[in-house]
Amino acid sequence: MDEKEFSEIVDLIRKEDDRFEKRAYYFLRDALDFTLKEQQKKRQRNQETGNHVNGEDLLKGIRVYALDQFGPMVLTVFKEWRIRCCADFGGMVFNLIEYGVWSKTEDDKQEDFFEVYDFDEAFARPFQPSGRSLTEVPVLSSKC
């Protein structure tokens, strides 16, 4: 799917469900590409086949990709895009599935994205100075 088609579909999605910023969908698409490439490397090492990414695997890829792209600003970026927890990514994924951009298996469900990790723990802790607990440093809330 080319950039223009993806943009038009995201615009259609956002007319029905404007919870998330348009840029968040582009990030999600890039994070999926990153996750697929990482899984492909792993599968080649283990001589496995397949290219399906389940919810938990995608969320793990999102975490790595987001930390790489945004560093300590990741929670600020996600807040700007109105992404507060893992379930929000699930909402976006299933919007893309509903519009035929992505597909799913019978086993895939939106609940796969519920509470896989805590945003504060996943995105703020890596940048905390050693010796300080997360509760000592104010961070954005990750509660949905």
Summary of the structure (lengths in Angstrom):
residues: 144
radius of gyration: 15.9
end to end distance: 31.4
largest distance: 48.6
contacts: 383
relative contact order: 0.15
helix: 65%
strand: 0%
